[in-house]
Amino acid sequence: MEMIEQLLSRSDAAYRRWLASITDDVVADGVLVFCRDSLLERNATYRIGEWLTGCLMIGQEGDRGFFLRCDGGGGPVLWADLGGLGEDDLDVVAPSFDVWSHSRFALPPDPELPLTADVYVDGLPVDAVALLVRIRKLLGADWRFGDLRGLLAAQPFLAARSAHPYALLRHLEHAAELRPYVHYATDDGLAEIWSLADQR
């Protein structure tokens, strides 16, 4: 914990001011940005100092961590998959914490992906209730469990309006069995969201 506190004292001044102004974790479009207590606990739990010297993990989105280099320079906010941490695995989210916080912790879209699109479910076997329950969770939908068989019979059906395909694409990386059934609307009809993986 002492090493984490030392890193925190050398972190971006804008980040330190922001951290002092909150008492709970901040959630923004699936991104969890840690309050001070969570910051200390998560950095110790994941042993970030062993993998990324001089960095603090300041937030998380599923299996992806968000990091700030603590050299007093106010550098970029970085991200990496928590399963493969190393300097070479880091990508830039924002040029500084200040910029990222003013964007409400938005993630950069992949340049070839649509920013938003209506999402449909199609092609599920009519008895695949368990898979539809998993898609419900993936999309954060509030379909009633009593309606699931009716939804399966009504495919394709609109599952989410103005969703973020790039965010769903990241979730589908860890849900291969759902990939064939989650689609987005294009001018030419429905297309699998997973087909966008080739455009990244």
Secondary structure, DSSP 8 states (H G I E B T S, - for coil): -HHHHHHHHTS-HHHHHHHHT-SS-EEETTEEE--HHHHHHHHHHHTHHHHSTTEEEEEEETTEEEEEE-SSS---EEEEETTS-SGGG-EEEESSHHHHHHTTS-----TTS-S-EEEEE----TT-HHHHHHHHHHHT----GGGHHHHHHT-SEEEEEEE-HHHHHHHHTT-GGGGGGEEEEETTEEEEGGGGGGG-
